[in-house]
Amino acid sequence: MPEVTLLVDRRGERPANAVGAGDFWYEPEVWSLPDLSPAARVLYAGLCSFLQRGEINRHDLRNILKACTDEEISETLQELAGHELLVQVAGGFEVRPIKTASG
């Protein structure tokens, strides 16, 4: 896991039902996606909180998933990618909207 992971916001405009304040928001549908682990749900919401910064560091990733090892965090990132919520790009990930994953 790199020290800094770049993040690109590809979610589009903030939907009316978004949860959060100001530039930090996520779609509440993340909590009801089938076949997505609780850790992946928490990580997705956490990544959304760092999108305005355009990056997240390893320390912050560890704080989002406190009980997980670096390997488990990497596996959770890959789980999100497998559900099309993240797309790997050079040096990081594009964060995609929930509607991509749900249908």
GUZA-795256 format. One line per 3 residues: their letters; for each residue x negated, y, z negated of N, C-alpha, C. Coordinates in steps of 0.001 Angstrom, whole numbers, plus 524288, in hexadecimal, padded with zeros to 5 digits. Layout:
N
a = X,Y,Z,X,Y,Z,X,Y,Z  ... $
//
This chain:
103
mpe = 7FCAD,7FB70,80000,80000,80000,80000,7FC7A,804D7,80000  7FD43,80862,803C1,7F9EB,80D0A,803FF,7FADB,810BC,7FF74  7F72A,81423,7FE7B,7F7BC,817FA,7FA4C,7FC33,81BC1,7FB76 $
vtl = 7FCCD,81D55,80071,800FB,820DA,80213,803B2,81E7E,806CB  808D9,81E56,806A1,80C0A,81C69,80AF1,80F39,820F3,80D0D  80EC9,821E6,81222,811BD,82617,81499,8176D,8247E,81536 $
lvd = 81AEF,82842,814B6,82085,82751,81548,822D0,82B3C,8192B  82605,8293A,81CB2,828B0,82C7F,8208E,82E8A,82BA2,81FE9  83171,82FD4,81F6C,83718,82F85,81EA5,839D9,82F1C,823E9 $
rrg = 83C26,82A95,824FF,83F1C,829AF,829CB,844E0,828A9,8289A  846AB,82A75,82403,84C03,8296B,8226B,84FFC,82CEC,82514  84E4F,83137,82751,85204,834D7,829B4,8542D,838A2,825B2 $
erp = 858B2,83AC9,826FC,85B22,83E98,8237D,85D51,83BF7,81EA2  85D68,83EF4,81A77,85F7E,83D08,8157F,86558,83BE2,81610  86708,83712,814F8,86C9B,835D7,81551,86F9F,8382C,810B4 $
ana = 874AD,838B4,81155,877FA,83B09,80D4A,877D7,837F4,80831  8771B,832D1,8087F,8772B,82F90,803C8,871C1,82EB6,8016D  86DDB,8319F,8032D,86885,830EC,8013C,86839,831EC,7FB5D $
vga = 864AE,82F25,7F8D4,863A8,82FBF,7F343,85E84,832AC,7F2B3  85E4F,83667,7EF31,85986,8394C,7EE42,85A7F,83F20,7EE7F  8565C,8420B,7EDB6,856BF,847BF,7EDAC,852B3,84A0A,7F163 $
gdf = 85449,84E0F,7F41C,850A9,850C5,7F795,84E73,84D28,7FBBE  8494B,84D64,7FC4D,846B2,84A3C,8004C,8462A,8447D,7FECB  846FD,8433D,7F9D2,846DF,83DC1,7F831,84C5C,83B92,7F88F $
wye = 84D1A,837CE,7FC0D,8521A,83525,7FC84,85146,82FC6,7FEE0  854ED,82C6F,7FDD6,85508,82750,80057,85AB5,825BB,800E9  85B90,821DB,8042D,860D2,81FF5,8051F,86243,81BDA,80107 $
pev = 8669B,81C84,7FE4B,86803,818E9,7FA1F,86915,8135D,7FC14  869E4,812B7,80118,86AD0,80D78,80344,86631,809CE,80270  8619F,80BF5,8012F,85D12,80898,8003F,85E2D,804B2,7FBDF $
wsl = 86172,8062D,7F811,86284,802D8,7F392,86608,7FE3B,7F4EC  868A7,7FE71,7F963,86C3A,7FA30,7FAC7,86A95,7F72D,7FFA3  865E8,7F81A,8019B,86422,7F527,8062D,8635C,7EF6D,804C3 $
pdl = 86599,7EBEC,807D3,864D5,7E659,806BF,85F31,7E4CB,807E6  85D56,7E0FC,8050E,85822,7DEB9,805F3,853A2,7E27B,804F7  8548C,7E6BE,80229,8505A,7EA4E,800BF,84F74,7E9CB,7FAE4 $
spa = 84AA3,7E8C2,7F966,84971,7E7EB,7F3E2,84A1E,7ECF9,7F0C1  84AFA,7EC6F,7EBAA,84B4F,7F11D,7E85A,84662,7F47D,7E8BD  841D8,7F207,7E8FB,83CFA,7F506,7E96C,83CD7,7F823,7EE78 $
arv = 83EB6,7F5E3,7F2BF,83EC4,7F8A6,7F7C5,84281,7FD46,7F792  846D6,7FCA5,7F4F4,84A95,800F7,7F46E,8482C,8057F,7F16E  845AA,80443,7ED1E,84320,80846,7E9E7,83EB2,80AD7,7ECFA $
lya = 83BA2,807B7,7EFBD,83746,809DD,7F2B6,8392B,80D79,7F711  83D53,80BFD,7F9BF,83F6B,80F52,7FDE8,84107,814A3,7FBB4  843FC,814A5,7F770,8459A,81995,7F507,840D4,81CB3,7F344 $
glc = 83CFF,819FC,7F11E,83838,81CA2,7EF72,83532,81EFF,7F3F5  834CC,81C27,7F83E,83219,81E43,7FCD0,834C9,82333,7FECE  839F2,82334,7FE9A,83CE1,827CF,80056,83B6A,82CA5,7FD29 $
sfl = 83A08,82BE8,7F83C,838A1,8305D,7F4F5,83359,832B8,7F673  83045,82FF4,7F995,82B23,831E2,7FB31,82B04,8339D,800E5  82F63,8335F,8039E,82F67,8349B,8092F,82DF3,83A3E,80A53 $
qrg = 82F8A,83DE3,80719,82E2D,8435F,80810,8284F,84444,8079D  825BA,8414C,8044D,82008,841B3,803CD,81D4F,83F3B,80873  81FE9,83B7C,80AF0,81DA5,838EF,80F79,819C5,834A4,80E31 $
ein = 81964,8335A,8092F,815D1,82F30,8079B,8171E,82D6B,80215  8154E,828C0,800EA,815BA,826B5,7FB9C,81094,82408,7FA59  80EB9,824C1,7F599,809CA,82235,7F434,80AD9,81D22,7F132 $
rhd = 806CA,81A15,7F0BB,8073A,814F4,7EE3E,80949,81569,7E8A9  80782,8194A,7E5CF,80941,81A12,7E068,80F32,81AD6,7E034  81149,81E0A,7E3C6,816EF,81EFC,7E3D9,819F3,81A16,7E56D $
lrn = 817DA,81715,7E91F,81A5D,8121D,7EA85,81AA5,80E80,7E5C7  81663,80E58,7E2D7,8164D,80B14,7DE1C,81A39,80D08,7DA1A  81AFE,81227,7D9C8,81EC9,8144A,7D611,82464,8131A,7D7A5 $
ilk = 8256E,812C6,7DCB6,82AAF,81175,7DE80,82C01,80BD6,7DD15  82848,80850,7DDE1,82919,802BF,7DCB0,82541,80121,7D86C  8263E,802ED,7D3B5,82296,8024E,7CF56,82114,7FCB3,7CE16 $
act = 8249A,7F90C,7CEC4,8237D,7F3AA,7CD46,82104,7F086,7D1B6  81FB8,7F310,7D60B,81DD0,7F03C,7DAA7,817F8,7F114,7DB83  81577,7ED1B,7DD92,80FFE,7ED82,7DF23,80FAA,7F03E,7E470 $
dee = 80AF9,7F1BB,7E5F3,80A46,7F418,7EB19,80C21,7F064,7EF64  80B23,7EB68,7EEC4,80CD9,7E790,7F2A1,812D1,7E760,7F2F7  81567,7E782,7EE7F,81B21,7E77A,7EE70,81D5F,7EC79,7F0D8 $
ise = 81AC9,7F0E6,7EFE8,81C81,7F5CA,7F247,81BEA,7F575,7F830  81792,7F368,7FA0A,816C6,7F2B9,7FFAB,81AE8,7EF22,80201  81C35,7EAF3,7FF3B,8204A,7E75F,80116,8259B,7EA1D,80149 $
tlq = 826A3,7ED83,7FD81,82B93,7F060,7FD6C,82BCF,7F44F,801E7  82771,7F6D4,80315,82738,7FA40,807A9,8286E,7F72C,80C9B  82640,7F279,80CF8,82746,7EF31,81184,82CF9,7ED63,811B0 $
ela = 82F47,7EC85,80D26,834D2,7EB32,80CFF,83818,7EFA6,80F3B  836DB,7F472,80DBA,839A5,7F8ED,80FDE,838D8,7F953,815C2  8342D,7F82F,8178E,8331C,7F832,81D32,83649,7F3F2,81FEF $
ghe = 836BB,7EF78,81D81,839CB,7EB34,81FBB,83F92,7EC7D,82031  8416A,7F015,81CF8,846E0,7F1D7,81D34,84764,7F6DE,82065  8433B,7F856,8230B,84316,7FCF0,82676,843EB,80217,82396 $
llv = 842C1,8021F,81E8A,842F6,806F6,81B89,83DBE,809D8,81BBD  839A1,806FE,81CF3,83471,8093A,81DC3,83257,8072B,822E7  82F78,80A7C,8259A,82CA3,808DA,82A45,82702,80A77,8296D $
qva = 82382,806BB,829E6,81E02,807E7,82905,81BD4,80B27,82D82  81921,80F66,82C1E,8166F,812C9,82FD0,810DE,8136C,82DD2  80D8F,815C8,830FC,80819,81682,82F6E,807C3,81942,82A27 $
ggf = 80598,81699,82657,804C4,818DE,82132,80973,818FE,81D9C  80DE9,816F2,81F63,81265,8172C,81BEF,81759,814E3,81E33  81BBF,81753,81CC4,820E6,81550,81E37,8248C,819B4,81FC2 $
evr = 827F6,81890,8237B,82C86,81BCA,82483,830E0,8199C,82122  8339B,81CFE,81E68,8380D,81B5E,81B37,83CFD,81C2F,81E83  83FEE,81806,81F2D,8448B,81801,8228B,84987,8183B,81F59 $
pik = 84DDA,819CB,821CF,852CF,81A16,81EFF,8551A,814BA,81DE8  8586E,81473,81A08,85B02,80F94,8188A,85E39,80D61,81D10  860A6,810B8,82018,863ED,80EC2,8245D,860E1,80B5F,8282D $
tas = 85BC4,80C27,82899,85881,808D8,82BE0,8588B,8033C,829DB  85846,802B9,824B7,857FB,7FD8E,82251,85D51,7FAF1,821F1  86165,7FE0F,8214D,86682,7FBBA,82053,869AC,7FAB8,82534 $
g = 867C5,7FC69,8299E,86ADC,7FB19,82E1B,86A42,7FEAB,8327B $
//
